[in-house]
């Protein structure tokens, strides 16, 4: 379960992300590609090429949380974009995505 702190926004990284990246690699994507602050009160959600794994990056107080979800069956409904953009969704939409 995600940390229960209040989150300002949720961003999905459109397209696929190499999920071998750890916290530092994902934070670089947030800062360099999306021009967003990885230390903000937001969730940043990344999906792999097969759309069966997610990583969620979250900053809290003095450190990062990195959540990982793998589906045994099925695929996540995931936005595709040519320019590796980030799209903002609300927390209810994130819950639908995870369920």
Secondary structure, 3 states (H helix, E strand, C coil): CCCCCCCCEEEEECCCCCCCCCHHHHHHHHHHHCCCCCCCCEEEEEECCCCCEEEEEEEECCEEEEEEEECCCCCCCCCCCCCCCEEEECHHHHHHHHC
